[in-house]
């Protein structure tokens, strides 16, 4: 059963919350991060991506970068930009995009639950990507980017969340991208106890987004255990910062594909090769977004097509039946020669938040063909994780993104 505990939160003073809140560190490259922090000295991105404080000749992963992150964080806490809560509390974090809201409980989860599989993952992590966040968390002694988790909705928790949201939020602001952010503190002892007990009855929690942040936080915790052989399990480094959402409120967007060439074929030969496993229907110039599982949009030579997977390639298997698997196994690999989408430079991935116009733009600039996807469902994600399996890369795109800097968890005092 899941251990989900309240914690002492370090968070921005109310008047600074909107300035501090920043998109996750990994949505930017270095150039974009430098542009984003220009004129925004309180943006948490200054701390999350402290290489922005140096000239381009300083390596992104130099020791001084992580030391600068710690220096900036310590100075802003000292200056009162951040304040430390008076006790162990939970928090509610509501994000509203295009009139649709999702509300998660901000808490700390157990690294043992991650190690033992109570917290389930659906994607592999890369050691090189983990190392950066390991060093950031370890140097700052602070978890700064919450892990996006999901659970199967429970009526008692949903009722309690609704009750707490009738109170006045401590934060209520709209970020530059139009997302509304609201936060409530859950400080009543009875409410805290009820939430902790409710999660203790939940057999599994799922990583929705943030696999690398999660793996990094766990590895720092395990490292601190080695440094403290007399640890009791109650120390803060045994837990990691999370926001846990009910599955019924989550929205997964499409994660689309663009490919640089037709693998040496002309258009007619390419279409003929596709036809072995997909039915092809011309859609003209109007962008086509698939409306059901097993259907794919394709933009080629200024024309949109609907590709429908033939019955014989459909599968009930948790992984092989995913649309991303069907496209990879029956088109991208055998027809276009993309054997490993993680490493092949001929393919790129476009988050659904960018829209179908971005697929057309890419085809008109640096790519030859684009594929629009029907979104993976949260049920499919749960099924893969429950089976102890992994999804193909770039299967899910979650929106809206959790902001960094609103909740900080100090792992050792």
C-alpha positions in Angstrom: 0.0 0.0 0.0 1.1 3.5 -0.7 2.9 5.8 1.8 1.9 9.3 1.0 2.8 11.7 3.7 2.5 15.4 4.5 5.7 17.5 4.7 7.2 20.8 5.7 7.0 22.8 2.4 9.2 25.7 1.4 7.2 27.9 -1.0 7.2 31.4 -2.5 5.7 34.2 -0.5 2.2 34.8 -1.9 3.2 38.0 -3.8 6.1 36.2 -5.6 4.3 33.0 -6.6 3.5 34.0 -10.1 7.0 35.3 -10.8 8.6 32.2 -9.3 6.5 29.5 -11.0 8.3 28.0 -14.0 7.8 25.3 -16.5 9.9 22.1 -15.9 13.6 22.4 -16.6 13.5 19.8 -19.4 11.1 21.6 -21.7 13.9 24.0 -22.7 17.2 23.7 -24.4 19.9 26.0 -23.1 19.3 28.8 -25.6 15.5 28.8 -24.8 16.2 28.7 -21.0 18.5 31.7 -21.3 15.8 33.6 -23.2 13.1 32.6 -20.7 15.0 33.9 -17.6 16.0 37.2 -19.2 14.3 39.9 -17.2 12.8 37.3 -14.8 15.2 37.1 -11.9 12.8 35.3 -9.6 11.8 32.6 -12.2 12.7 29.3 -10.7 14.2 28.4 -14.0 17.2 30.5 -12.9 17.8 27.8 -10.2 16.6 24.8 -12.2 18.9 25.6 -15.1 21.7 27.6 -13.4 23.8 27.5 -16.5 21.7 30.4 -17.6 23.8 32.5 -15.2 27.0 31.8 -17.1 28.4 32.5 -20.5 28.0 29.9 -23.2 31.6 28.7 -22.8 30.7 27.3 -19.3 29.6 23.6 -19.6 26.0 23.0 -18.7 27.1 20.3 -16.3 30.1 22.0 -14.7 30.4 21.9 -10.9 30.0 25.7 -10.7 26.5 25.4 -12.3 25.1 23.2 -9.5 26.9 25.4 -6.9 25.2 28.5 -8.4 21.8 26.8 -8.1 22.4 26.2 -4.4 23.7 29.8 -4.0 20.7 31.3 -5.7 18.2 29.2 -3.7 19.9 29.9 -0.4 20.0 33.7 -1.1 16.3 33.8 -2.1 15.2 31.9 1.0 17.3 34.3 3.1 15.7 37.3 1.3 12.2 36.1 2.1 11.3 35.2 -1.5 10.5 31.8 -0.1 9.0 31.0 3.3 9.0 27.7 5.3 5.6 26.3 6.4 5.1 25.9 10.1 4.3 22.2 10.1 3.7 19.0 8.1 0.9 19.7 5.6 -0.6 18.5 2.4 -1.5 20.9 -0.4 -3.9 21.0 -3.3 -2.7 22.1 -6.6 -5.3 22.9 -9.3 -4.4 23.6 -12.9 -7.0 24.8 -15.4 -6.4 24.8 -19.1 -9.1 25.7 -21.7 -11.8 25.5 -19.0 -10.7 22.0 -17.9 -9.3 21.5 -14.4 -7.3 18.9 -12.7 -6.5 18.9 -8.9 -3.7 17.0 -7.3 -2.6 16.4 -3.8 1.0 17.7 -3.1 2.8 15.3 -0.8 5.9 13.2 -0.4 6.0 9.6 -1.5 8.3 6.8 -0.3 11.4 5.9 -2.2 10.8 2.3 -0.9 7.5 2.3 -2.7 9.3 3.2 -5.9 12.0 0.5 -5.4 9.3 -2.2 -4.5 7.0 -1.3 -7.3 4.1 0.2 -5.4 4.8 3.3 -7.5 4.7 1.9 -11.0 6.6 3.3 -14.1 5.9 2.8 -17.8 9.1 4.1 -19.3 12.8 3.5 -19.0 15.2 6.2 -17.9 18.6 7.1 -19.2 21.6 7.3 -16.8 22.9 10.5 -18.5 19.6 12.3 -18.1 19.3 11.2 -14.5 22.8 12.3 -13.5 22.0 16.0 -14.1 19.1 16.0 -11.7 20.9 13.8 -9.2 23.6 16.4 -8.9 21.1 19.2 -8.8 19.0 17.6 -5.9 22.2 16.5 -4.1 23.9 19.9 -4.3 20.8 21.9 -3.3 19.7 19.2 -0.8 16.3 20.1 -2.1 13.7 18.5 -4.4 12.4 21.3 -6.5 10.4 19.7 -9.4 7.4 17.6 -8.3 6.8 14.2 -9.8 3.5 13.9 -11.7 1.7 10.8 -10.3 -1.7 9.4 -10.8 -4.1 7.1 -8.9 -7.4 5.5 -9.6 -9.9 8.0 -8.3 -11.4 7.3 -4.9 -14.8 8.9 -3.9 -13.7 9.7 -0.3 -10.6 11.6 -1.6 -12.6 13.4 -4.3 -15.2 14.5 -1.7 -12.5 15.8 0.6 -10.7 17.6 -2.2 -14.0 19.3 -3.2 -14.6 20.3 0.4 -11.2 21.9 0.8 -11.5 23.8 -2.5 -14.4 25.8 -1.0 -11.8 27.6 1.1 -9.8 30.5 -0.1 -6.7 29.5 -2.0 -3.2 30.7 -1.0 -2.2 31.1 -4.6 -4.4 32.1 -7.5 -2.8 33.3 -10.7 -2.7 32.8 -14.4 0.7 32.1 -16.1 1.8 33.5 -19.3 0.5 30.5 -21.3 -3.0 31.1 -20.0 -3.0 28.2 -17.4 -4.7 29.1 -14.1 -2.9 27.9 -11.0 -4.6 27.7 -7.6 -3.1 26.2 -4.4 -4.7 25.4 -1.0 -3.0 24.4 2.3 -4.4 21.3 4.0 -3.5 21.9 7.7 -6.4 20.6 9.7 -5.2 17.5 11.6 -8.4 15.6 10.8 -8.0 16.3 7.1 -4.4 15.4 7.0 -5.1 12.1 8.8 -8.0 11.2 6.5 -5.8 11.7 3.4 -2.9 9.7 4.7 -5.2 6.9 5.7 -7.0 6.9 2.3 -3.7 6.6 0.4 -2.6 3.8 2.7 -5.5 1.7 1.2 -4.4 2.4 -2.4 -2.4 -0.6 -3.8 -0.6 1.3 -6.6 0.3 4.8 -7.7 1.6 5.5 -11.3 4.2 7.8 -12.6 2.4 9.9 -15.3 5.3 12.3 -16.1 8.7 12.8 -14.7 10.4 9.4 -14.8 13.9 10.9 -14.8 13.1 13.3 -11.9 11.7 10.4 -9.9 14.6 8.1 -10.5 17.0 10.9 -9.7 15.3 11.7 -6.4 15.2 8.0 -5.4 18.9 7.6 -6.2 19.8 10.7 -4.1 17.8 9.2 -1.2 19.6 5.9 -1.5 22.9 7.7 -1.6 22.0 9.6 1.6 21.1 6.3 3.3 24.6 5.0 2.5 26.0 8.2 4.1 23.8 7.7 7.1 24.0 4.0 7.9 22.0 4.6 11.1 19.0 6.1 9.2 15.6 5.3 10.6 13.5 5.7 7.5 11.8 8.8 8.8 14.4 11.2 7.4 13.2 13.5 4.6 15.6 11.9 2.1 13.5 8.8 2.3 10.7 10.6 0.4 10.3 12.5 -2.8 8.1 15.5 -3.8 5.0 14.6 -5.8 1.6 15.9 -7.0 -0.8 13.0 -7.2 -3.9 13.3 -9.5 -7.0 11.1 -9.9 -7.0 9.4 -13.2 -10.4 10.6 -14.3 -9.2 14.2 -14.4 -6.1 13.7 -16.5 -5.7 14.5 -20.1 -3.1 12.9 -22.3 -2.5 14.7 -25.6 -1.3 13.1 -28.9 2.4 12.7 -29.4 3.0 13.0 -33.1 5.8 12.0 -35.4 7.6 13.6 -38.3 10.1 11.8 -40.6 12.8 13.3 -42.8 12.5 11.1 -45.9 10.6 8.2 -47.5 13.5 5.8 -47.2 14.5 6.0 -50.9 10.9 5.5 -52.2 8.8 7.8 -54.3 5.3 8.7 -53.1 3.5 6.0 -55.1 5.8 3.2 -53.9 5.5 4.5 -50.3 1.7 4.5 -50.4 1.7 1.0 -51.9 4.0 -0.2 -49.1 1.7 1.3 -46.4 -1.3 -0.4 -48.0 -0.2 -3.8 -46.8 -1.2 -3.1 -43.2 -3.3 0.1 -43.4 -6.4 1.2 -45.3 -5.7 4.6 -46.9 -8.3 7.4 -47.3 -7.5 10.8 -48.8 -8.6 13.7 -46.6 -7.5 16.7 -48.8 -6.0 19.9 -47.4 -7.9 20.0 -44.1 -5.7 18.8 -41.2 -6.8 15.4 -40.0 -6.9 14.5 -36.3 -7.7 10.8 -35.7 -11.0 10.3 -33.9 -10.5 6.8 -32.6 -7.9 4.2 -31.6 -6.3 2.5 -34.6 -6.5 5.5 -36.9 -3.6 7.8 -37.9 -3.4 11.0 -39.8 -0.6 11.4 -42.4 0.5 14.6 -44.1 2.4 14.1 -47.3 2.9 16.3 -50.4 0.5 18.9 -49.1 -2.3 16.3 -48.6 -3.8 14.7 -45.5 -4.7 11.0 -45.3 -6.4 8.8 -42.8 -4.6 5.5 -42.2 -6.6 2.8 -40.5 -4.8 -0.2 -39.1 -6.2 -3.4 -40.6 -7.7 -6.0 -38.3 -4.9 -8.5 -38.6 -2.4 -6.2 -37.0 -4.5 -5.2 -34.1 -3.6 -6.7 -30.7 -5.1 -6.9 -27.2 -1.6 -7.0 -25.7 -1.0 -4.0 -23.4 2.1 -2.8 -25.3 1.7 -4.3 -28.8 -1.9 -3.0 -29.1 -0.9 0.7 -28.5 -1.2 2.9 -31.5 2.4 4.1 -31.1 3.4 0.4 -31.3 1.2 -0.3 -34.4 2.7 2.7 -36.2 6.3 1.8 -35.2 6.0 -2.0 -35.9 4.1 -1.8 -39.2 5.1 1.4 -40.8 8.0 3.4 -39.3 10.3 0.3 -39.0 9.4 -1.9 -42.0 8.6 0.8 -44.5 10.6 3.8 -43.4 13.5 1.9 -41.9 13.4 3.5 -38.5 14.4 0.6 -36.3 15.1 2.5 -33.1 13.1 5.8 -32.7 15.1 6.7 -29.6 18.3 7.1 -31.6 17.4 7.5 -35.3 18.1 11.1 -36.4 15.5 10.8 -39.2 12.5 11.0 -36.9 11.4 13.7 -34.5 8.4 14.0 -32.1 6.0 16.8 -31.8 3.8 17.3 -28.7 0.1 17.6 -29.3 0.0 21.0 -27.6 1.7 22.4 -30.7 -1.2 21.4 -32.9 -1.4 20.0 -36.4 -0.2 23.2 -38.0 3.2 22.4 -36.5 3.2 19.1 -38.4 2.5 20.9 -41.6 5.2 23.5 -40.9 7.8 20.8 -40.2 6.9 19.0 -43.5 7.3 22.3 -45.3 10.7 23.0 -43.8 12.9 20.1 -42.7 10.7 16.9 -42.9 9.0 14.9 -45.6 6.0 13.2 -43.9 4.1 13.7 -40.6 1.8 11.4 -38.6 -0.9 12.6 -36.2 -1.8 10.2 -33.5 -4.8 9.3 -31.4 -3.8 9.9 -27.8 -2.8 7.1 -25.5 -5.3 6.8 -22.7 -4.6 6.8 -19.0 -6.2 3.3 -18.9 -3.6 2.1 -21.4 -0.8 3.6 -19.3 -2.1 1.9 -16.2 -2.4 -1.4 -18.1 1.2 -1.3 -19.3 2.5 -0.4 -15.8 0.4 -3.1 -14.1 1.8 -5.6 -16.5 5.3 -4.6 -15.5 5.9 -3.5 -19.1 7.3 -0.4 -20.7 5.7 1.9 -23.4 7.6 2.8 -26.6 9.4 6.2 -26.4 7.3 9.3 -26.8 3.9 7.6 -26.1 2.3 10.2 -23.9 2.2 14.0 -23.7 0.6 15.4 -20.5 -0.8 19.0 -20.4 -0.8 21.2 -18.5 2.7 20.9 -17.1 3.3 21.2 -13.3 5.2 24.4 -12.4 8.5 24.1 -10.6 9.3 26.4 -7.6 5.9 26.5 -6.0 6.7 23.6 -3.7 10.2 22.7 -2.4 11.1 19.7 -0.2 14.3 19.9 1.8 15.7 16.5 2.1 18.2 17.1 4.9 18.3 19.8 7.5 
